Amino acid sequence: MRFKGLDLNLLVAFDALMATRSVSRAAERMNLSQPAMSAALARLRDYFGDDLLVLQGKRMHPTAFADDLMPQVRQGLQNLEVMLAKSPNFHPETSQRTFRMVASDYVQSSIIAPLTRQLAQEAPDIAIECQLPHLTTAKHLDEGQIDLMITPEYVLSGSHPAYELYREPQVVIGALDNRVLAKGFITEAEFEAAGHVAVVLGEQRITSYADRQLEIMGRRRRIEVTTSLFSAVPWYIEGTGRLALLHGRLAKDLERRFAICTVPVPFDFPAMRQMLCYHAGREEDAGLTWLRRQIEAIARPVD
């Protein structure tokens, strides 16, 4: 499709080139050959009368004109996406849409994995791309590059619609042969005396909900191991006297797979508010609304 002599597909190519600063990576991102992407860049340069991207060393750098043009192109593409998403004719059983989301490994295993098993039966051509939180997550949500994120309330920036998906109690986990837990509960003194496994998330080293809450409550614990994945915690628990605070539904699932057991936290500990956040422009997106309803059904509290 052309608009005032410009092939609109070239704007998508421009967006990919600016995001990757690489012809080969932009081609990969758009499923094109490198010569085809090089040709697209040449046509863009010819249309705008500017080099747009200039090779300096081993990396391409945008010109001042390209930097000025990029926000307008990206906003235009987002507006088109929002317009197309407003179509009420979304049929999950035949849709070939790809949904992109951000969630911790805990949410991916507890919520997203069951979702994909359900989609395999009810919407077999829908694809899910799920990534861990990272430094550019907020920027990607702003730019419409991800459809939704599931995250604890304290991580939200507040710039997009969000609502409580569910509340998650925390539990203490330890090795199945840990004598301290054999009686089915643990005392505060035993909790404080044990070595612990802590979780710190992403490149920003975001403190997990449990550790953040313990800090707020003024409670300290002796950290022997720190990991970036909730799902890795049992590997550091088995065969040791270590303990960890973990999300209730994840702990229940891991109990079936590892030689671990769970007991209640030995003091009052508030449940985590897990939020679902999506782009403000996707309010009338029929497909995303349908997906959110599927996630909500899976996320309902479990006994």
C-alpha positions as CSV (number, residue, x, y, z in Angstrom):
1,M,0.0,0.0,0.0
2,R,1.3,3.5,-0.9
3,F,0.6,6.8,0.8
4,K,1.8,9.9,-1.0
5,G,4.2,7.7,-3.0
6,L,5.6,5.9,0.0
7,D,5.2,2.1,0.4
8,L,3.9,1.9,4.0
9,N,5.8,-1.4,4.5
10,L,8.9,0.7,4.4
11,L,7.9,2.4,7.7
12,V,7.8,-1.0,9.4
13,A,11.3,-1.6,8.0
14,F,12.4,1.8,9.3
15,D,11.1,0.9,12.7
16,A,13.0,-2.4,12.7
17,L,16.2,-0.8,11.5
18,M,16.1,1.9,14.2
19,A,15.4,-0.7,16.9
20,T,18.2,-3.0,15.9
21,R,20.7,-0.5,14.3
22,S,21.6,-3.5,12.0
23,V,20.4,-4.5,8.5
24,S,20.9,-8.2,9.2
25,R,19.1,-8.1,12.6
26,A,16.3,-6.0,11.1
27,A,15.9,-8.5,8.3
28,E,15.8,-11.4,10.8
29,R,13.2,-9.5,12.8
30,M,11.0,-9.0,9.7
31,N,11.6,-12.5,8.2
32,L,13.3,-10.9,5.2
33,S,16.6,-11.6,3.4
34,Q,19.5,-9.2,4.1
35,P,19.5,-8.0,0.5
36,A,15.7,-7.2,0.7
37,M,16.3,-5.2,3.9
38,S,19.2,-3.4,2.3
39,A,17.0,-2.5,-0.6
40,A,14.3,-1.2,1.8
41,L,16.9,1.0,3.5
42,A,18.0,2.3,0.0
43,R,14.4,3.2,-0.9
44,L,13.9,4.9,2.5
45,R,17.0,7.0,1.9
46,D,15.8,7.9,-1.6
47,Y,12.3,8.9,-0.4
48,F,13.5,11.1,2.5
49,G,16.7,12.4,0.9
50,D,18.7,11.4,4.0
51,D,21.1,8.6,4.9
52,L,19.0,7.8,8.0
53,L,21.5,5.2,9.2
54,V,25.3,5.6,8.8
55,L,27.9,2.9,9.4
56,Q,30.4,3.9,12.1
57,G,32.8,1.1,12.9
58,K,30.8,-2.1,13.2
59,R,27.5,-0.4,14.1
60,M,25.0,1.7,12.3
61,H,24.0,5.1,13.9
62,P,21.0,7.2,13.1
63,T,21.3,10.6,11.6
64,A,19.7,13.6,13.3
65,F,16.8,13.5,10.8
66,A,16.2,9.7,11.6
67,D,16.1,10.5,15.3
68,D,13.5,13.2,14.8
69,L,11.5,11.0,12.4
70,M,11.4,7.9,14.6
71,P,8.9,9.0,17.3
72,Q,6.4,10.0,14.6
73,V,6.8,6.8,12.7
74,R,6.4,4.7,15.8
75,Q,3.4,6.6,16.9
76,G,1.8,6.2,13.5
77,L,2.4,2.5,13.5
78,Q,0.9,2.2,17.0
79,N,-2.1,4.2,15.9
80,L,-2.6,1.8,13.0
81,E,-2.2,-1.2,15.2
82,V,-4.8,0.2,17.7
83,M,-7.2,0.9,14.8
84,L,-6.9,-2.6,13.4
85,A,-7.2,-4.1,16.9
86,K,-10.6,-2.5,17.4
87,S,-12.2,-4.9,15.0
88,P,-14.9,-7.0,16.8
89,N,-14.3,-9.9,14.5
90,F,-11.8,-11.8,16.7
91,H,-12.3,-15.6,16.5
92,P,-9.7,-17.4,18.7
93,E,-10.3,-20.8,17.1
94,T,-9.1,-19.4,13.7
95,S,-6.9,-16.5,14.7
96,Q,-3.2,-16.6,13.8
97,R,-2.3,-13.7,16.1
98,T,0.9,-13.6,18.2
99,F,0.5,-12.2,21.7
100,R,3.6,-10.8,23.4
101,M,3.8,-10.6,27.2
102,V,6.3,-10.1,30.1
103,A,6.2,-12.1,33.3
104,S,8.6,-13.7,35.8
105,D,9.5,-17.3,35.5
106,Y,7.1,-18.0,38.4
107,V,4.1,-16.5,36.5
108,Q,5.2,-18.2,33.3
109,S,5.2,-21.6,35.0
110,S,2.1,-21.1,37.1
111,I,-0.2,-19.0,34.8
112,I,1.2,-18.8,31.2
113,A,2.1,-22.5,30.8
114,P,-1.5,-23.7,31.7
115,L,-2.7,-21.0,29.3
116,T,-0.7,-22.4,26.4
117,R,-2.0,-25.9,27.1
118,Q,-5.5,-24.5,26.9
119,L,-4.8,-22.6,23.7
120,A,-3.4,-25.7,22.1
121,Q,-6.9,-27.2,22.2
122,E,-9.1,-24.1,21.8
123,A,-6.9,-21.7,19.7
124,P,-4.2,-23.8,18.0
125,D,-2.9,-21.1,15.7
126,I,-2.4,-18.4,18.3
127,A,1.2,-18.0,19.4
128,I,2.5,-16.7,22.7
129,E,5.8,-14.9,23.1
130,C,6.7,-14.5,26.8
131,Q,9.9,-12.9,28.1
132,L,11.3,-12.1,31.6
133,P,11.2,-8.5,32.9
134,H,14.1,-6.4,31.7
135,L,15.4,-2.9,31.6
136,T,13.4,-2.0,28.5
137,T,10.1,-3.6,29.5
138,A,8.4,-0.2,30.4
139,K,9.7,1.3,27.1
140,H,8.4,-1.7,25.1
141,L,5.0,-1.5,26.7
142,D,4.9,2.3,25.9
143,E,5.8,1.5,22.3
144,G,3.2,-1.3,21.9
145,Q,5.9,-3.9,21.4
146,I,4.4,-6.1,24.2
147,D,0.6,-6.6,24.7
148,L,0.6,-7.1,28.5
149,M,2.7,-7.7,31.6
150,I,1.9,-9.5,34.8
151,T,3.8,-8.1,37.8
152,P,3.6,-7.3,41.5
153,E,1.9,-4.1,42.3
154,Y,5.0,-2.4,43.6
155,V,6.8,-2.7,40.2
156,L,4.1,-0.9,38.2
157,S,4.9,2.6,36.8
158,G,1.2,3.7,36.7
159,S,1.3,5.0,33.1
160,H,-1.0,2.2,31.7
161,P,-4.2,0.5,32.8
162,A,-3.7,-2.2,35.5
163,Y,-5.9,-4.2,37.8
164,E,-5.5,-6.9,40.4
165,L,-5.3,-10.4,38.8
166,Y,-5.0,-12.3,42.1
167,R,-3.5,-12.3,45.5
168,E,-0.7,-14.8,46.2
169,P,0.1,-16.0,49.8
170,Q,3.7,-16.8,50.5
171,V,4.9,-20.0,52.2
172,V,8.2,-21.3,53.6
173,I,9.8,-24.1,51.7
174,G,12.6,-26.4,52.7
175,A,14.1,-29.8,51.9
176,L,11.8,-32.8,52.6
177,D,14.3,-34.2,55.0
178,N,14.8,-30.9,56.9
179,R,14.2,-31.9,60.5
180,V,13.2,-28.3,61.5
181,L,10.1,-28.7,59.2
182,A,9.2,-32.3,60.3
183,K,6.6,-31.1,62.8
184,G,4.7,-29.3,60.0
185,F,5.5,-25.8,61.2
186,I,8.4,-23.5,62.0
187,T,9.0,-21.0,64.8
188,E,10.2,-17.5,64.2
189,A,13.5,-18.3,66.0
190,E,14.1,-21.3,63.6
191,F,13.2,-19.2,60.6
192,E,15.7,-16.5,61.6
193,A,18.5,-19.0,62.5
194,A,18.4,-20.8,59.1
195,G,20.3,-20.0,56.0
196,H,18.0,-18.7,53.2
197,V,17.8,-18.6,49.4
198,A,16.7,-15.1,48.0
199,V,15.5,-14.1,44.6
200,V,16.7,-10.9,42.9
201,L,15.1,-10.1,39.5
202,G,16.6,-8.9,36.2
203,E,19.3,-6.6,35.3
204,Q,17.9,-3.9,37.6
205,R,18.3,-6.4,40.5
206,I,14.7,-5.8,41.6
207,T,14.1,-7.3,45.1
208,S,11.5,-10.0,45.1
209,Y,8.2,-9.4,46.9
210,A,9.2,-11.6,49.8
211,D,12.5,-9.9,50.5
212,R,11.0,-6.4,50.0
213,Q,8.2,-7.2,52.5
214,L,10.7,-8.6,55.0
215,E,12.7,-5.3,54.8
216,I,9.5,-3.3,55.3
217,M,8.7,-5.4,58.3
218,G,12.2,-4.9,59.7
219,R,13.0,-8.7,59.6
220,R,16.3,-9.9,58.5
221,R,17.4,-13.3,57.3
222,R,20.8,-14.8,56.6
223,I,21.1,-15.1,52.8
224,E,23.4,-18.0,51.7
225,V,22.3,-18.1,48.0
226,T,20.9,-15.5,45.7
227,T,19.3,-16.5,42.3
228,S,17.5,-14.6,39.5
229,L,14.9,-17.4,39.0
230,F,12.1,-18.5,41.4
231,S,12.1,-21.9,39.7
232,A,15.8,-22.4,40.6
233,V,15.1,-22.1,44.3
234,P,14.5,-25.9,44.9
235,W,17.9,-26.8,43.4
236,Y,19.5,-24.7,46.2
237,I,17.2,-26.1,48.9
238,E,17.4,-29.9,48.4
239,G,20.0,-31.6,50.5
240,T,20.5,-28.6,52.8
241,G,19.0,-26.9,55.8
242,R,18.2,-23.8,53.8
243,L,14.8,-22.2,53.6
244,A,13.1,-19.8,51.2
245,L,9.9,-17.8,51.0
246,L,8.1,-18.7,47.8
247,H,4.7,-18.1,46.1
248,G,2.1,-20.5,47.3
249,R,0.9,-21.9,44.0
250,L,4.5,-22.2,42.6
251,A,5.5,-24.0,45.8
252,K,2.6,-26.4,45.5
253,D,3.6,-27.3,42.0
254,L,7.3,-27.7,42.9
255,E,6.4,-30.0,45.8
256,R,5.3,-32.6,43.1
257,R,8.7,-32.3,41.3
258,F,11.3,-31.9,44.0
259,A,12.1,-33.4,47.4
260,I,10.8,-30.3,49.2
261,C,8.0,-29.4,51.6
262,T,6.2,-26.3,52.7
263,V,5.0,-24.8,56.0
264,P,3.2,-21.6,56.8
265,V,5.2,-18.4,57.4
266,P,5.6,-18.2,61.3
267,F,4.4,-14.6,61.5
268,D,1.7,-12.5,59.8
269,F,2.8,-11.9,56.2
270,P,0.6,-10.1,53.6
271,A,-0.3,-11.8,50.3
272,M,1.2,-10.4,47.2
273,R,-1.0,-8.4,44.8
274,Q,-0.3,-9.6,41.3
275,M,-1.4,-7.1,38.7
276,L,-2.1,-7.4,35.0
277,C,-1.1,-4.3,33.0
278,Y,-1.7,-3.5,29.3
279,H,-1.2,-0.6,26.9
280,A,-3.7,2.2,27.3
281,G,-4.5,2.1,23.6
282,R,-5.6,-1.5,23.7
283,E,-8.7,-1.0,25.7
284,E,-11.0,-2.0,22.8
285,D,-8.7,-4.7,21.4
286,A,-11.1,-7.6,21.1
287,G,-8.3,-10.2,20.9
288,L,-6.4,-8.8,23.9
289,T,-9.7,-8.6,25.9
290,W,-10.3,-12.3,25.1
291,L,-6.8,-13.2,26.2
292,R,-7.1,-11.3,29.5
293,R,-10.3,-13.2,30.3
294,Q,-8.5,-16.6,29.7
295,I,-5.7,-15.5,32.0
296,E,-8.2,-14.3,34.7
297,A,-9.9,-17.7,34.7
298,I,-6.6,-19.5,35.2
299,A,-5.4,-17.1,37.8
300,R,-8.4,-17.5,40.1
301,P,-7.3,-18.4,43.6
302,V,-6.7,-22.1,44.2
303,D,-7.1,-24.0,47.5
